[in-house]
Amino acid sequence: MKKLLCLMSLSLFLGSAASTPLDQDAQIIHVLNRLSFGPRPGDIERVKEQGIQKYIEEQLNPESMVINSPYNAPPASQPAPQLLRELQAARQTDKQNTTANSTDNNPDGKKKLNANVGELYRSEVERFTTAKLDRAINSPRQLEEVMTEFWYNHFNISMNKGIDRVLVGAYEDQAIRPFALGRFSDIVRATCYHPAMLFYLDNTLNTSESKPNAKGKASGLNENYARELMELHTLGVDGGYSQNDVIQLAHILTGLGLNLGQRRGGFNQFNSPVQTIGPFGAVFNSNKHDFGPKVLLGHRIEGTGEGEIEQAIDILCKSPATAHHISYQLAQYFVADKPSPELVNKLAARFSQTNGNIRAVLADLFASPEFWSAENDKNKYKAPFRYVVSSFRAAGVEPQDFRALKQFLTAQGEPLYGCLTPDGYKNTKEAWLNPDALLKRLNFATGMGIGRVANNRFDPPEYRRLGATISGGVFSPNTVAVVVKQPQQLQSAMLFGSPEFMMY
């Protein structure tokens, strides 16, 4: 039965729905698909009553939604400074355990080693990965969650590297979500001064080459963060910078890192007295900084210390190349995999005029003809994360066991916080649409349709109600023809595997 469903759905997916002008109902579905992770039962009716423009304004101003909900703001993880202190204490306890167990003959002694660090990792990872999914499914501030996902991938770090396994949740809560709809320069600063980013891109190893007291592997210039700060985070790969600009920015960033105490287990951090910089636990060590003058993108920066970092961020964020790069990324995320140059240029002008006000840029994007064009409706293919979240939202059910969702995302190639490269997960059809991934997704659709997703058991959504939630009950003739031929127990599963649901 599942094999039949997969084959029929694959054939159905390869068909295309007719392109027609968007009427009011289609506009409501379109805005719910783009500004949220998909409609829930009753959302179409609520937006119709509220009005599309009011819904957009409400989502652009999430702080105005005073709702008695745990998803309004509470952090999903502990603050980074506290986590760093706990990690340092746990490692110290493990060091004592190692010493104690090395003197006895207990064969189980080795099992006790690293228990504190391991438990900290496990509990923190479980906490923030579950909270991420829970929030995406349930938060009324949907655009804030959608933009948090966008910015996390833009400023990506992977939880598969050392202490970032426990820091990524704090990173998202502290450096991403609070600035998701704010000023671009603020989110650049927040990510720059967060220990998770500094560790992931090795700026903890970035020290002045001229300092004779720099010890061990921490000696010398490390360009990793400087390069990605320009290539990915601000200017873009064609942003007009040179290799010398990378080197100059790396010199500006020397001495910025974090302090975990003495070197153990591969952590090579700053151990001398340092000055805390920013609210997230990062430090600036003047003994590791190059105080010589630098020239970044034609701007001379005198060697003043940590103030150089602020100057560099201002230069990068005010560059026209940055305005274009960020505008292209936003247009690709919300409009089309290959957005029109006209739209990108219009958004870039707004970005520059407002000094990088993301809320203002999005307001213009959501008012643009390109956003509302029929050819840009349901032209985006859902990445696995969006597909999972939108499935539970459309079904109107709560996951009882989030492990099944996490396992599915891993099998689909999008494990939570798991992208190894700093460019993050893509949001284009080309990145995610392939036969093997589609068949696995259709198996998930079958589970959603019959009310069984691993340990999650729920009443399967009735297909007419599900269809009304997904697309207002309007489907292509191909979809209707396939669904009505199926046994009743598979009709909802077919809708979860339909083009109208795979696309958004």
Beta strands, then each sheet from edge to edge (+ up, - down):
strand 1: 256-257
strand 2: 275-276
strand 3: 283-284
strand 4: 294-296
strand 5: 299-301
strand 6: 452-453
strand 7: 456-457
sheet 1: 1+ 3- 2+
sheet 2: 4+ 5-
sheet 3: 6+ 7-
end
